């Protein structure tokens, strides 16, 4: 007795053929038949999305052929059994039987069998298909806004085959000391210096997927020490206040305990990001004194003080008198003591003795 691989014609359905192909995936051996030839090929590894070609050699006197995927018949000779439009016949000849599967996916992974019926005996060729999948990040923490001192946890989940390795790092500003080789990055008691862009990388043998999370850290304002400013009467004077805060601070200016508003008494207040300027366009006697800048956001406030003081320009008479002039408080006149003349007078007195 010989192995029987019955070819399914366009109009005939053979129960033995269905049992042979669908139920077992191998030829059925009747009592007294000889063992069929079974060949196992090396595994084929292919990447998701590529085209898979499956080929087996036929040899002489082939009567029937078929390609199977597990328990599903793909092709029986020229007849296509698979309803998948990605599967098609490439070559069917006396020497070769080749089919292809386009846009391969993980569902295509598994064992494939080429069954061939020759005039002498049936034979099968088996091959196991491994589908590799590039990594894809499927769950990532959203951009976060937290207050300084909070505990922060960033999460990154990815799919892929082989299973991808996950790495967290602080990308901007770069900080190699803040990283994690797991799906979770914990940052306890976060400070303002940990604010920035964090990068999650998922990598396997196929490819790399990268996504980022922006982390904003809110904190109360701090202000730079105020610098006292000297201005001549009638000139322009500027007090400048700088604050570091997230979110950006709002500024208020005070003269003693009275708040100053923009445009009043010839004073202009302008703010640009972290800076606020108080400008006097024509300084008067009344403008000299103490000023306070207050920086405020939702987390707190800070202040610093300034002194606007008068610079007295020297008069022309003072410049003519020179460094040796001494002002007479009663007459308003000045006497100039010449050091050279004083020296001659002393020498004359010494010569008399």
Protein Blocks (a to p, Z undefined) as FASTA:
>chain_A
ZZddddddfkbccfklmmmmmmnopacddehiacddddddddddddehiacdddddebeh
ifbdcddehjacfbgcjbcfbfcfkbccfbdcfkbccdddehiafklgccdddddddfkb
ccddddddddddddddfbdcddddddehiacddddddddddddddddddfbdcdfklccf
bfbdcdehiafklgccdddddddfkbccdddddddddddddddddddddddehiacdddd
dddddddddddddehjaccdehiahiacddehjaccdddfbdcfklgccdddddddfkbc
cdddddddddddddfklmmnommbccdfknopacdddfklmmmmmmmmmmmZZ
